[in-house]
């Protein structure tokens, strides 16, 4: 450890440049990961807020909730065997507020209030993003195609679907507005029996599988996650290249150290200590700035970086740095003391 620290102090500029690059790459990775998580919440928090379980849509719906219809008779059959089952429907639409401004929302109705807000007939409960845009409790909303108005009864946090705020309404109002008495999706919590005859012609989905049926969700997340993966790979290559160049320059020194009895393992430990020191310092600054960015980011920006995600990415950075540095150090093991002394420079 002392040798590693002395080496860093003797070549401050060299290691500062490496630390700065690692800092920028890790910060960019944290920012993109926060955007990916934020967009995920903005796109599907309505579904992600539900506990682990099984979703059901009709098999002929081709994994598209708009084409799925679970009739009342089948709902009753399922409820007889599984009383805790929940059925809900989602319909993208809009409404006109009291300022005559049109708002896009995702209308949601459910058979019970276990996982969804309890809404009375003639009322609507909106996502809090609508409150931030000036809508208040008691306001009345309408639509040119409706024959009735709905009164805003309250707000709920983080309930969005397909990047639109959720608007929870009663079953009766949903049937009146969209002219249907069928439900689109069934949901049963994890551990419930779900292989009975009542589930005939229904296709099951896990939470993650159902999220992928949401338009744009999979493509959006895959693109951002691929960027994060490439940045992690680049960081590993950076460590490998940097330490390889350093090791080539220090072959003579390694030869002398081996000649006086320093073991190869000790030299590897010195290199690992340098990598760990640079990584930790760079990651600490990246974490602080990314968390500050999350605190200062505008409320409308979909940015969500949890401590768990930050720690996981930090561990991955350290592991990849360790692998990259180790691969570059193979030449340390192969170097012969006399040959290195002849080729290297003091």
Buried (B, 14 or more C-beta within 10 A) or exposed (E): EEBBEEBBEEBEEBBEEBBEBBBEBBBBBBBBBBBBBBBBBBBBBBBBBBEEBBBBBBEEBEBEBEEBBBEEEBBEBBBEBBEEBBBBBBBEBBBBBBEEEEBEBBBBBBBBEBBBBBBEEBBBBBBBBBBEBEBEEEBBBBBEEBEEBBEBBBBBEBBBBBBBBBBBBBBEBBBBBBEEEBBBBBBBBEEBEBEEEBBEEBBBBEBEEBBBBBBEBEEBBEEBEEBBEEBBEBBBEBBBEBBBEBBEEBBBBBBBBBEEEBEBEEBBBBBBBBBBBBBBBBBEBBBEBBBEBBEEBEEEBBBBBEEEBBEEBBEBBBEBBBEBBBBBBEBBEEBEBEEBBEEBEE
